[in-house]
Amino acid sequence: MSEPSLTAKCTAEFVGTFLLIFTVGCNVLGGSPTWAGISIAFVLMVCIYALGGISGANFNPAVSVTLGISKALGGPGFDWKQVGIYSAVQCAGGISAALCYFLLFGQSFNLAPAKGFS
């Protein structure tokens, strides 16, 4: 089996990041604490199984940078250009998801620690 193209990898990272952030946003704004954790976990699991073989299923710039530092991303042909591309695509996917749940709910939220925590 041949190595997936960079376009396929970027598409997988965009879709996975989009679905994860969109799910988190919808759960936070929907206000259902009962199913929030389960639905987020299920979406993440499905994305990892469906897209992991294409891109590695990072879905987060922090994960991509960490894998880049540890030289675990992309095997022997890895370079920092791939980390930069993955991170940019993941940011674009996250911003797109945030815009979509904002359009859906008409509101957004700031992610911050709960009251009493800093």
Secondary structure, DSSP 8 states (H G I E B T S, - for coil): -----HHHHHHHHHHHHHHHHHHHHHHHHHT-HHHHHHHHHHHHHHHHHHHHHHH----SHHHHHHHHHTT-SSGGG--HHHHHHHHHHHHHHHHHHHHHHHHHHS--------TT--
